[in-house]
């Protein structure tokens, strides 16, 4: 069974980025185990003098990454780049090579004209940690608050079909 780990770069409860990934989880095909990393806000500030072995949230991140065949991100953009909490998560992956050669992609759910700084920084950092990113496997699928249904999932057919295509490309790369 293919395991895909979903990581939202937002710590906000009503995040459209998190809603986008919850929608991916809901539409995942049979035979795919889609898991949610929910410890972003609990990760301590990265310190290269501390390998994180004493931090339960760092251990949980590393365990979930080791079990995943692939990783899918969706993140907001803050001040033209990644939110500090997501950059912190990525910093924790450097020393252990947690993302090295792991098929990885992202969905950019920002409104048109926004989100490019976060996507560019995410690509840069994922390249630095050696993640296996195929730019053609990443998608720009804007999600507005009005696109969410009463269940909190993205209801638009355009998003759902694009998200499923992104997920399927990621799954195919994880099996290659």
C-alpha atoms as a printed R data frame, in Angstrom:
    type eleno elety resid chain resno       x      y       z
1   ATOM     1    CA   UNK     A     1   0.000  0.000   0.000
2   ATOM     2    CA   UNK     A     2   1.278  3.478  -0.867
3   ATOM     3    CA   UNK     A     3   1.490  5.887   2.064
4   ATOM     4    CA   UNK     A     4   1.255  9.605   1.288
5   ATOM     5    CA   UNK     A     5   1.947 12.082   4.079
6   ATOM     6    CA   UNK     A     6   0.080 15.396   3.888
7   ATOM     7    CA   UNK     A     7   1.734 18.456   5.435
8   ATOM     8    CA   UNK     A     8  -0.054 21.784   5.642
9   ATOM     9    CA   UNK     A     9   2.142 24.813   6.160
10  ATOM    10    CA   UNK     A    10  -0.635 26.546   8.049
11  ATOM    11    CA   UNK     A    11  -1.325 26.396  11.754
12  ATOM    12    CA   UNK     A    12  -4.612 28.292  11.379
13  ATOM    13    CA   UNK     A    13  -7.756 26.294  12.075
14  ATOM    14    CA   UNK     A    14  -9.747 27.697   9.145
15  ATOM    15    CA   UNK     A    15  -6.894 27.423   6.651
16  ATOM    16    CA   UNK     A    16  -7.843 26.906   3.008
17  ATOM    17    CA   UNK     A    17  -4.467 25.154   2.572
18  ATOM    18    CA   UNK     A    18  -5.432 22.597   5.202
19  ATOM    19    CA   UNK     A    19  -8.898 22.307   3.624
20  ATOM    20    CA   UNK     A    20  -7.208 21.575   0.295
21  ATOM    21    CA   UNK     A    21  -5.216 18.710   1.834
22  ATOM    22    CA   UNK     A    22  -8.234 17.376   3.746
23  ATOM    23    CA   UNK     A    23  -9.976 17.250   0.360
24  ATOM    24    CA   UNK     A    24  -7.041 15.302  -1.102
25  ATOM    25    CA   UNK     A    25  -7.413 12.814   1.748
26  ATOM    26    CA   UNK     A    26 -11.155 12.512   1.071
27  ATOM    27    CA   UNK     A    27 -10.754 11.861  -2.667
28  ATOM    28    CA   UNK     A    28  -7.735  9.556  -2.489
29  ATOM    29    CA   UNK     A    29  -8.130  6.365  -4.501
30  ATOM    30    CA   UNK     A    30  -8.541  2.975  -2.846
31  ATOM    31    CA   UNK     A    31  -5.265  1.349  -1.922
32  ATOM    32    CA   UNK     A    32  -3.647  4.615  -0.881
33  ATOM    33    CA   UNK     A    33  -3.106  5.359   2.797
34  ATOM    34    CA   UNK     A    34  -3.203  9.149   3.110
35  ATOM    35    CA   UNK     A    35  -1.966 10.397   6.474
36  ATOM    36    CA   UNK     A    36  -2.033 13.839   8.045
37  ATOM    37    CA   UNK     A    37   0.915 15.334   9.918
38  ATOM    38    CA   UNK     A    38  -0.673 17.388  12.684
39  ATOM    39    CA   UNK     A    39   2.359 18.371  14.750
40  ATOM    40    CA   UNK     A    40   3.516 21.514  12.933
41  ATOM    41    CA   UNK     A    41   2.675 23.880  15.803
42  ATOM    42    CA   UNK     A    42   4.313 21.589  18.371
43  ATOM    43    CA   UNK     A    43   7.743 21.386  16.726
44  ATOM    44    CA   UNK     A    44  10.432 23.174  18.761
45  ATOM    45    CA   UNK     A    45  12.583 25.766  17.064
46  ATOM    46    CA   UNK     A    46  15.276 23.993  15.104
47  ATOM    47    CA   UNK     A    47  18.655 23.989  16.814
48  ATOM    48    CA   UNK     A    48  21.540 22.227  15.039
49  ATOM    49    CA   UNK     A    49  23.066 21.405  18.439
50  ATOM    50    CA   UNK     A    50  19.983 19.319  19.260
51  ATOM    51    CA   UNK     A    51  19.170 16.398  17.004
52  ATOM    52    CA   UNK     A    52  15.593 16.406  18.318
53  ATOM    53    CA   UNK     A    53  15.664 12.932  19.788
54  ATOM    54    CA   UNK     A    54  14.155 14.212  23.029
55  ATOM    55    CA   UNK     A    55  11.277 16.076  21.355
56  ATOM    56    CA   UNK     A    56   8.146 13.936  20.845
57  ATOM    57    CA   UNK     A    57   6.966 16.129  17.974
58  ATOM    58    CA   UNK     A    58  10.276 15.744  16.126
59  ATOM    59    CA   UNK     A    59  10.201 11.992  16.689
60  ATOM    60    CA   UNK     A    60   6.631 11.881  15.359
61  ATOM    61    CA   UNK     A    61   7.629 13.868  12.261
62  ATOM    62    CA   UNK     A    62  10.582 11.594  11.549
63  ATOM    63    CA   UNK     A    63   8.505  8.462  12.112
64  ATOM    64    CA   UNK     A    64   5.748  9.631   9.787
65  ATOM    65    CA   UNK     A    65   8.251 10.670   7.120
66  ATOM    66    CA   UNK     A    66  10.013  7.302   7.351
67  ATOM    67    CA   UNK     A    67   6.690  5.467   6.856
68  ATOM    68    CA   UNK     A    68   5.647  7.633   3.893
69  ATOM    69    CA   UNK     A    69   6.338  6.680   0.299
70  ATOM    70    CA   UNK     A    70   5.602 10.264  -0.761
71  ATOM    71    CA   UNK     A    71   4.850 13.691   0.716
72  ATOM    72    CA   UNK     A    72   2.365 16.334  -0.432
73  ATOM    73    CA   UNK     A    73   2.562 19.903   0.877
74  ATOM    74    CA   UNK     A    74   0.159 22.822   0.719
75  ATOM    75    CA   UNK     A    75   1.244 26.078   2.305
76  ATOM    76    CA   UNK     A    76   0.229 29.689   2.593
77  ATOM    77    CA   UNK     A    77   2.642 32.485   1.824
78  ATOM    78    CA   UNK     A    78   3.679 34.854   4.611
79  ATOM    79    CA   UNK     A    79   5.740 37.963   3.853
80  ATOM    80    CA   UNK     A    80   6.567 36.597   0.401
81  ATOM    81    CA   UNK     A    81   7.886 33.216   1.512
82  ATOM    82    CA   UNK     A    82   7.153 30.100   3.588
83  ATOM    83    CA   UNK     A    83   5.613 30.460   7.027
84  ATOM    84    CA   UNK     A    84   8.300 30.133   9.697
85  ATOM    85    CA   UNK     A    85   6.638 27.035  11.139
86  ATOM    86    CA   UNK     A    86   6.934 25.138   7.845
87  ATOM    87    CA   UNK     A    87  10.524 26.263   7.297
88  ATOM    88    CA   UNK     A    88  11.232 25.037  10.825
89  ATOM    89    CA   UNK     A    89   9.750 21.620   9.950
90  ATOM    90    CA   UNK     A    90  11.923 21.448   6.845
91  ATOM    91    CA   UNK     A    91  15.008 22.421   8.852
92  ATOM    92    CA   UNK     A    92  14.390 19.390  11.098
93  ATOM    93    CA   UNK     A    93  14.657 17.135   8.004
94  ATOM    94    CA   UNK     A    94  18.135 18.265   6.935
95  ATOM    95    CA   UNK     A    95  20.366 16.315   9.325
96  ATOM    96    CA   UNK     A    96  18.549 12.981   8.988
97  ATOM    97    CA   UNK     A    97  17.871 13.178   5.250
98  ATOM    98    CA   UNK     A    98  14.186 12.475   5.981
99  ATOM    99    CA   UNK     A    99  13.107 13.765   2.563
100 ATOM   100    CA   UNK     A   100  16.139 12.643   0.566
101 ATOM   101    CA   UNK     A   101  14.965 11.051  -2.727
102 ATOM   102    CA   UNK     A   102  11.381 10.884  -1.409
103 ATOM   103    CA   UNK     A   103   8.798 11.756  -4.093
104 ATOM   104    CA   UNK     A   104   7.415 15.118  -3.038
105 ATOM   105    CA   UNK     A   105   4.985 17.629  -4.515
106 ATOM   106    CA   UNK     A   106   2.850 20.564  -3.509
107 ATOM   107    CA   UNK     A   107  -0.416 22.227  -4.294
108 ATOM   108    CA   UNK     A   108  -0.387 26.021  -4.413
109 ATOM   109    CA   UNK     A   109  -3.893 26.989  -3.280
110 ATOM   110    CA   UNK     A   110  -3.243 30.746  -3.132
111 ATOM   111    CA   UNK     A   111  -5.376 33.251  -4.982
112 ATOM   112    CA   UNK     A   112  -4.119 34.250  -8.437
113 ATOM   113    CA   UNK     A   113  -1.152 36.592  -8.160
114 ATOM   114    CA   UNK     A   114  -0.150 35.258  -4.731
115 ATOM   115    CA   UNK     A   115   1.736 32.291  -3.381
116 ATOM   116    CA   UNK     A   116   4.598 32.273  -5.876
117 ATOM   117    CA   UNK     A   117   7.162 33.284  -3.237
118 ATOM   118    CA   UNK     A   118   6.174 30.380  -0.988
119 ATOM   119    CA   UNK     A   119   6.220 27.933  -3.901
120 ATOM   120    CA   UNK     A   120   9.650 29.145  -5.037
121 ATOM   121    CA   UNK     A   121  11.076 28.893  -1.528
122 ATOM   122    CA   UNK     A   122   9.534 25.463  -1.014
123 ATOM   123    CA   UNK     A   123  11.119 24.284  -4.277
124 ATOM   124    CA   UNK     A   124  14.482 25.715  -3.203
125 ATOM   125    CA   UNK     A   125  14.443 24.101   0.240
126 ATOM   126    CA   UNK     A   126  13.144 20.748  -1.040
127 ATOM   127    CA   UNK     A   127  15.948 20.789  -3.607
128 ATOM   128    CA   UNK     A   128  18.462 21.482  -0.874
129 ATOM   129    CA   UNK     A   129  17.278 18.523   1.231
130 ATOM   130    CA   UNK     A   130  17.343 16.257  -1.828
131 ATOM   131    CA   UNK     A   131  13.615 15.591  -2.121
132 ATOM   132    CA   UNK     A   132  12.512 14.082  -5.430
133 ATOM   133    CA   UNK     A   133  10.376 16.910  -6.823
134 ATOM   134    CA   UNK     A   134   8.965 16.868 -10.342
135 ATOM   135    CA   UNK     A   135   7.808 20.446 -11.050
136 ATOM   136    CA   UNK     A   136   5.227 19.073 -13.500
137 ATOM   137    CA   UNK     A   137   3.736 17.076 -10.626
138 ATOM   138    CA   UNK     A   138   3.026 20.210  -8.579
139 ATOM   139    CA   UNK     A   139  -0.174 22.161  -9.155
140 ATOM   140    CA   UNK     A   140  -1.576 25.661  -8.861
141 ATOM   141    CA   UNK     A   141  -5.168 25.128  -7.754
142 ATOM   142    CA   UNK     A   142  -6.529 28.311  -6.129
143 ATOM   143    CA   UNK     A   143  -9.006 27.821  -3.300
144 ATOM   144    CA   UNK     A   144 -11.212 30.630  -2.043
145 ATOM   145    CA   UNK     A   145 -13.298 30.590   1.115
146 ATOM   146    CA   UNK     A   146 -16.416 30.381  -1.062
147 ATOM   147    CA   UNK     A   147 -15.078 27.148  -2.586
148 ATOM   148    CA   UNK     A   148 -15.495 25.263   0.689
149 ATOM   149    CA   UNK     A   149 -18.580 23.168   1.231
150 ATOM   150    CA   UNK     A   150 -20.414 22.749   4.548
151 ATOM   151    CA   UNK     A   151 -18.125 19.799   5.356
152 ATOM   152    CA   UNK     A   152 -15.055 22.075   5.180
153 ATOM   153    CA   UNK     A   153 -13.759 20.387   2.031
154 ATOM   154    CA   UNK     A   154 -13.120 22.075  -1.306
155 ATOM   155    CA   UNK     A   155 -16.273 21.532  -3.342
156 ATOM   156    CA   UNK     A   156 -15.214 22.731  -6.803
157 ATOM   157    CA   UNK     A   157 -14.841 20.104  -9.503
158 ATOM   158    CA   UNK     A   158 -11.817 21.933 -10.937
159 ATOM   159    CA   UNK     A   159  -9.921 21.693  -7.656
160 ATOM   160    CA   UNK     A   160 -10.917 18.093  -7.035
161 ATOM   161    CA   UNK     A   161  -9.874 16.897 -10.487
162 ATOM   162    CA   UNK     A   162  -6.582 18.828 -10.336
163 ATOM   163    CA   UNK     A   163  -5.841 17.581  -6.822
164 ATOM   164    CA   UNK     A   164  -6.566 13.985  -7.801
165 ATOM   165    CA   UNK     A   165  -4.291 14.334 -10.837
166 ATOM   166    CA   UNK     A   166  -1.518 15.721  -8.599
167 ATOM   167    CA   UNK     A   167  -1.982 12.906  -6.093
168 ATOM   168    CA   UNK     A   168  -1.986 10.241  -8.807
169 ATOM   169    CA   UNK     A   169   1.237 11.619 -10.335
170 ATOM   170    CA   UNK     A   170   2.853 11.569  -6.896
171 ATOM   171    CA   UNK     A   171   1.683  7.998  -6.265
172 ATOM   172    CA   UNK     A   172   3.027  6.869  -9.657
173 ATOM   173    CA   UNK     A   173   6.429  8.421  -8.876
174 ATOM   174    CA   UNK     A   174   6.512  6.697  -5.493
175 ATOM   175    CA   UNK     A   175   6.131  3.334  -7.200
176 ATOM   176    CA   UNK     A   176   8.733  3.999  -9.917
